[in-house]
Amino acid sequence: MVHRRKFIQASALGSLGMFFSKMTAGQSADTPVKGKPIVISTWDAGLEANKAAWEILGKGGRALDAVEKGVMVTENSQNCCVGLGANPDRDGFVTLDACIMDEFSNCGSVAFLERIKHPISVARRVMEKTPHVMLVGSGAQQFAVAEGFPLEEQKLSPDAQRAYEDWLKKSEYKGPAINVENKGHGPFAPTKLDSGEWNHDTIGMVAMDTQGNFSGSCTTSGAGFKMRGRLGDSPIIGAGLFVDNEVGACTATGQGEDVIRVAGSHSVVELMRQGLSPEMACKKIIERIVRIKKEKAKDIQVAFLAINKKGIPGAFALHPGFSYALKTGEREVLVKAKSYY
């Protein structure tokens, strides 16, 4: 992962606003920006993921290929929250979830998948080679093996192993912690590791290619130390991810149960359809979560990240601390999102 201090944050929002105003000048409200690809992804892990996606987008490739290749970088990394080295469930097993969606509203998803390194690629195979949208558990693994994906041995990362051993001392599941800069390893919490890097629960990515077409991907190991069989929002189309090529795309991160409650990503896209900017659409759904959760909203973190058909990105979170990575032909930055609290 790339450390935050390598990227300028202080002036990112202002410069991005000027950049996107210039980029969309002369475009009507109904005209996608063509020839100006863009990729955005959640958290600072997205910086490296975006670079991989740009290898495709920068050459005029399809957004679908870019969002698959991009998040595979994070799935490959040994960290607490994405991939086979991530935090296990309470029984000690790592289970992975992912989904993908293209410009034609084709979508694929896998959930409760074990011992497969790249769930995002299996999700794409589900989309392209089956009549279904979602495969889960042993059925998803059976399909993956039949498609040539090797079964891998589970090997927790050092941070995940240490976190699990600490959790076993009390075996208490208290739900997600707010993203704070500490050395704890809460189930959903964006946390600062002993190495100085930051880890997060999910990577979601959405992109627009040179043709003005959208695709998105989302992959996670879910909540650390969760009940066996628990699923969050990440593999659910309309919750963790949604793409509408006429409007834009959105992905989510944070406490999945509360993203599911409001069909989060779909709701954001629908508000963009009504004319709201990506940031305002994300904000409205965060406010909806606050109305539902009331005081309990202070104890969780949820964030949405979206892009509209003019290639303008936006995000909003419940609490400070959420940032997203953005890459275009002219910009590569980590942007700090606004928050409700």
C-alpha positions as CSV (number, residue, x, y, z in Angstrom):
1,M,0.0,0.0,0.0
2,V,1.1,3.6,-0.5
3,H,1.3,5.7,2.6
4,R,-0.9,8.7,2.9
5,R,1.9,11.3,3.3
6,K,3.1,10.6,-0.3
7,F,0.0,12.3,-1.6
8,I,-1.3,15.8,-1.2
9,Q,-4.6,16.1,0.6
10,A,-4.8,19.6,1.7
11,S,-5.6,21.1,-1.7
12,A,-7.1,18.0,-3.3
13,L,-10.8,19.1,-3.0
14,G,-10.3,22.5,-4.4
15,S,-8.1,21.5,-7.3
16,L,-10.3,18.6,-8.2
17,G,-13.3,20.9,-8.3
18,M,-11.6,23.2,-10.8
19,F,-10.3,20.3,-12.8
20,F,-13.7,18.6,-13.2
21,S,-15.4,22.0,-13.9
22,K,-13.0,22.4,-16.8
23,M,-13.3,18.8,-17.9
24,T,-17.1,19.0,-18.2
25,A,-17.4,22.5,-19.7
26,G,-19.6,22.5,-22.7
27,Q,-21.1,19.1,-21.9
28,S,-24.9,18.9,-21.6
29,A,-26.5,17.3,-18.6
30,D,-27.3,14.2,-20.7
31,T,-23.9,13.8,-22.3
32,P,-21.3,11.4,-20.9
33,V,-17.8,12.6,-21.0
34,K,-15.9,10.5,-23.6
35,G,-12.2,10.3,-24.0
36,K,-11.7,11.2,-20.3
37,P,-11.5,8.0,-18.3
38,I,-11.5,8.0,-14.5
39,V,-11.3,5.5,-11.8
40,I,-12.1,5.9,-8.1
41,S,-11.8,3.5,-5.2
42,T,-12.3,3.3,-1.5
43,W,-9.5,4.0,1.0
44,D,-5.8,4.5,0.5
45,A,-5.5,0.9,-0.7
46,G,-7.2,2.2,-3.8
47,L,-4.1,4.1,-4.8
48,E,-2.3,0.9,-5.9
49,A,-5.5,-0.6,-7.2
50,N,-6.2,2.4,-9.4
51,K,-2.7,2.1,-11.0
52,A,-3.6,-1.4,-12.1
53,A,-6.9,-0.3,-13.4
54,W,-5.3,2.5,-15.3
55,E,-3.1,0.1,-17.2
56,I,-6.4,-0.7,-19.0
57,L,-8.3,2.6,-18.9
58,G,-5.3,4.6,-20.0
59,K,-5.0,2.5,-23.2
60,G,-8.7,2.9,-24.1
61,G,-9.8,-0.4,-22.5
62,R,-13.1,-1.3,-21.1
63,A,-14.1,-0.2,-17.6
64,L,-15.1,-3.8,-16.7
65,D,-11.6,-5.1,-17.3
66,A,-10.2,-2.2,-15.3
67,V,-12.3,-2.7,-12.2
68,E,-11.6,-6.4,-12.1
69,K,-7.8,-6.0,-12.5
70,G,-7.7,-3.1,-10.1
71,V,-9.2,-4.8,-7.0
72,M,-7.2,-8.0,-7.7
73,V,-4.2,-6.0,-6.5
74,T,-5.8,-5.7,-3.1
75,E,-7.0,-9.3,-3.1
76,N,-3.3,-10.2,-3.6
77,S,-2.1,-8.3,-0.7
78,Q,-1.6,-9.8,2.7
79,N,-3.7,-7.7,5.0
80,C,-6.4,-7.9,7.6
81,C,-9.4,-7.0,5.6
82,V,-9.3,-8.2,2.0
83,G,-8.1,-11.5,0.5
84,L,-7.1,-14.9,2.0
85,G,-4.8,-13.4,4.6
86,A,-7.6,-11.4,6.1
87,N,-9.4,-11.5,9.5
88,P,-11.2,-14.8,9.8
89,D,-14.7,-15.5,11.2
90,R,-15.1,-16.5,14.8
91,D,-14.4,-20.1,14.0
92,G,-11.1,-19.2,12.3
93,F,-12.1,-19.4,8.7
94,V,-11.6,-16.7,6.1
95,T,-14.6,-16.3,3.9
96,L,-14.6,-13.9,0.9
97,D,-17.4,-11.9,-0.9
98,A,-17.3,-10.0,-4.1
99,C,-19.5,-8.6,-6.9
100,I,-19.0,-6.9,-10.3
101,M,-21.3,-5.1,-12.6
102,D,-20.9,-3.7,-16.2
103,E,-22.4,-1.1,-18.4
104,F,-25.2,-3.4,-19.6
105,S,-26.5,-4.1,-16.1
106,N,-24.9,-7.6,-16.2
107,C,-23.8,-8.5,-12.8
108,G,-22.2,-11.4,-10.9
109,S,-21.5,-12.2,-7.3
110,V,-20.0,-14.7,-4.9
111,A,-20.3,-15.0,-1.2
112,F,-19.0,-17.1,1.7
113,L,-16.3,-18.3,-0.7
114,E,-13.3,-20.1,0.9
115,R,-9.8,-20.9,-0.4
116,I,-10.1,-19.0,-3.7
117,K,-7.6,-16.1,-4.1
118,H,-9.6,-13.9,-6.4
119,P,-13.3,-13.8,-5.7
120,I,-13.8,-10.8,-8.0
121,S,-12.8,-12.9,-11.0
122,V,-15.1,-15.7,-9.9
123,A,-17.9,-13.2,-9.7
124,R,-17.2,-12.1,-13.2
125,R,-17.3,-15.8,-14.4
126,V,-20.7,-16.1,-12.7
127,M,-21.9,-13.1,-14.6
128,E,-20.5,-14.2,-18.0
129,K,-21.0,-18.0,-17.8
130,T,-24.1,-18.7,-15.8
131,P,-27.7,-17.7,-15.9
132,H,-27.4,-16.6,-12.2
133,V,-26.3,-13.5,-10.4
134,M,-25.0,-15.0,-7.1
135,L,-23.3,-18.2,-6.0
136,V,-22.5,-18.9,-2.4
137,G,-20.5,-21.2,-0.2
138,S,-19.5,-24.6,-1.4
139,G,-21.4,-24.1,-4.6
140,A,-19.4,-21.0,-5.4
141,Q,-16.2,-22.9,-4.6
142,Q,-17.2,-25.8,-6.8
143,F,-17.9,-23.5,-9.7
144,A,-14.6,-21.7,-9.2
145,V,-12.7,-24.9,-9.3
146,A,-14.5,-26.1,-12.4
147,E,-13.5,-22.8,-14.0
148,G,-9.9,-23.4,-13.3
149,F,-9.3,-21.4,-10.1
150,P,-6.9,-23.3,-7.8
151,L,-7.8,-24.0,-4.2
152,E,-5.3,-22.1,-2.0
153,E,-4.3,-22.9,1.5
154,Q,-5.6,-20.3,4.0
155,K,-2.7,-18.4,5.6
156,L,-3.6,-15.5,7.8
157,S,-1.4,-12.4,7.5
158,P,0.7,-11.6,10.7
159,D,-1.7,-8.8,11.6
160,A,-4.8,-10.9,11.1
161,Q,-3.3,-13.8,13.1
162,R,-2.4,-11.4,16.0
163,A,-5.8,-9.8,15.9
164,Y,-7.6,-13.2,15.9
165,E,-5.5,-14.4,18.8
166,D,-6.3,-11.2,20.8
167,W,-10.0,-11.7,20.0
168,L,-10.0,-15.3,21.2
169,K,-9.0,-14.2,24.7
170,K,-12.6,-12.9,25.2
171,S,-14.4,-14.1,22.2
172,E,-16.7,-11.1,22.2
173,Y,-18.1,-9.7,19.0
174,K,-18.9,-6.0,19.6
175,G,-19.5,-5.0,16.0
176,P,-17.5,-2.4,14.1
177,A,-15.3,0.3,15.6
178,I,-15.1,3.8,14.2
179,N,-12.1,4.4,12.0
180,V,-9.6,5.9,14.5
181,E,-5.9,5.9,14.4
182,N,-4.9,3.2,16.8
183,K,-3.3,-0.2,16.9
184,G,-6.5,-2.1,17.5
185,H,-7.9,-4.3,14.8
186,G,-11.7,-3.9,15.1
187,P,-13.9,-6.0,12.8
188,F,-14.8,-3.3,10.4
189,A,-12.5,-0.6,11.6
190,P,-10.1,1.1,9.3
191,T,-7.0,0.7,11.5
192,K,-3.4,1.8,11.5
193,L,-1.2,-1.3,11.7
194,D,2.1,-1.7,13.5
195,S,3.7,-1.3,10.1
196,G,2.3,2.2,9.8
197,E,0.0,1.3,6.9
198,W,-3.8,1.5,7.0
199,N,-6.1,-1.4,6.4
200,H,-9.8,-1.3,5.7
201,D,-12.7,-3.7,5.5
202,T,-13.5,-3.5,1.8
203,I,-12.3,-2.1,-1.5
204,G,-14.9,-0.8,-3.9
205,M,-14.0,0.6,-7.3
206,V,-16.0,2.3,-10.0
207,A,-14.7,3.5,-13.3
208,M,-15.7,5.2,-16.5
209,D,-13.8,4.4,-19.7
210,T,-13.0,6.4,-22.9
211,Q,-16.4,5.4,-24.3
212,G,-18.2,7.0,-21.3
213,N,-19.2,3.5,-20.1
214,F,-19.3,2.5,-16.4
215,S,-18.4,-0.6,-14.5
216,G,-17.8,-1.4,-10.8
217,S,-16.4,-4.0,-8.5
218,C,-16.4,-4.7,-4.7
219,T,-14.4,-7.3,-2.7
220,T,-14.0,-8.0,1.0
221,S,-13.4,-10.6,3.6
222,G,-16.3,-9.1,5.6
223,A,-16.4,-8.4,9.3
224,G,-13.6,-9.9,11.3
225,F,-14.6,-12.5,13.8
226,K,-18.2,-12.5,12.5
227,M,-20.7,-15.3,13.1
228,R,-20.0,-18.1,10.6
229,G,-22.2,-17.5,7.6
230,R,-22.6,-13.8,8.0
231,L,-22.8,-11.7,4.9
232,G,-22.6,-7.9,4.5
233,D,-23.4,-5.6,1.7
234,S,-20.3,-6.1,-0.5
235,P,-21.6,-9.0,-2.6
236,I,-25.1,-7.6,-2.9
237,I,-25.9,-5.7,-6.1
238,G,-27.7,-2.6,-5.1
239,A,-26.2,-2.4,-1.7
240,G,-22.4,-2.6,-1.9
241,L,-22.3,-1.8,-5.6
242,F,-24.6,-0.5,-8.4
243,V,-24.1,0.7,-11.9
244,D,-26.5,2.4,-14.3
245,N,-24.8,3.4,-17.5
246,E,-27.3,6.2,-18.0
247,V,-26.6,7.7,-14.6
248,G,-23.4,6.6,-13.0
249,A,-22.1,4.2,-10.4
250,C,-21.7,3.9,-6.7
251,T,-19.9,1.6,-4.1
252,A,-20.1,1.4,-0.4
253,T,-17.9,0.7,2.6
254,G,-18.4,0.3,6.3
255,Q,-21.0,-1.5,8.3
256,G,-22.7,-3.7,5.7
257,E,-25.9,-4.3,7.7
258,D,-26.8,-0.6,7.5
259,V,-25.8,-0.3,3.9
260,I,-28.2,-3.1,3.1
261,R,-31.0,-1.5,5.1
262,V,-31.2,1.4,2.7
263,A,-30.1,-0.4,-0.5
264,G,-27.3,2.1,-0.3
265,S,-25.5,2.1,-3.7
266,H,-28.7,1.8,-5.7
267,S,-30.3,4.6,-3.6
268,V,-27.3,6.9,-4.3
269,V,-27.6,6.2,-8.1
270,E,-31.3,6.9,-8.0
271,L,-30.7,10.3,-6.4
272,M,-28.1,11.1,-9.1
273,R,-30.8,10.2,-11.6
274,Q,-32.9,12.9,-10.1
275,G,-30.1,15.4,-10.7
276,L,-28.2,15.4,-7.4
277,S,-24.4,15.6,-7.5
278,P,-22.5,12.5,-6.5
279,E,-21.5,14.0,-3.2
280,M,-25.0,15.3,-2.4
281,A,-26.5,11.9,-3.3
282,C,-24.1,10.1,-1.0
283,K,-24.8,12.7,1.8
284,K,-28.6,12.1,1.5
285,I,-28.3,8.4,2.0
286,I,-25.9,8.9,4.9
287,E,-28.5,11.2,6.4
288,R,-31.2,8.5,5.9
289,I,-29.0,6.0,7.8
290,V,-28.7,8.6,10.7
291,R,-32.5,8.9,10.8
292,I,-32.9,5.2,11.0
293,K,-30.1,4.5,13.5
294,K,-30.5,7.7,15.6
295,E,-27.9,7.7,18.4
296,K,-26.5,4.4,17.3
297,A,-25.2,6.0,14.2
298,K,-22.4,7.5,16.3
299,D,-21.0,4.0,16.9
300,I,-20.7,2.9,13.2
301,Q,-19.0,4.0,10.0
302,V,-20.6,3.9,6.6
303,A,-19.4,5.7,3.5
304,F,-20.5,6.0,-0.2
305,L,-18.4,6.8,-3.2
306,A,-20.0,7.6,-6.6
307,I,-19.3,9.0,-10.0
308,N,-21.9,10.5,-12.4
309,K,-22.1,10.3,-16.2
310,K,-20.1,13.6,-16.5
311,G,-17.2,11.9,-14.9
312,I,-17.6,13.9,-11.6
313,P,-16.8,11.9,-8.4
314,G,-18.1,12.5,-4.9
315,A,-18.3,10.8,-1.6
316,F,-19.7,11.2,1.9
317,A,-19.3,9.4,5.2
318,L,-20.9,9.1,8.6
319,H,-17.6,10.0,10.4
320,P,-14.4,11.7,9.5
321,G,-11.6,9.4,8.3
322,F,-12.9,8.1,5.1
323,S,-10.9,8.9,2.0
324,Y,-10.9,7.7,-1.6
325,A,-8.3,7.3,-4.3
326,L,-8.8,9.0,-7.7
327,K,-6.9,8.6,-10.9
328,T,-7.3,10.3,-14.3
329,G,-4.9,11.2,-17.0
330,E,-4.1,14.3,-15.1
331,R,-4.6,13.5,-11.5
332,E,-3.6,10.8,-9.0
333,V,-4.7,11.8,-5.5
334,L,-6.2,10.7,-2.2
335,V,-9.2,12.7,-1.4
336,K,-10.6,13.2,2.1
337,A,-14.4,12.9,2.1
338,K,-16.8,15.1,4.0
339,S,-18.8,13.5,6.8
340,Y,-22.0,13.9,8.8
341,Y,-20.3,14.1,12.2
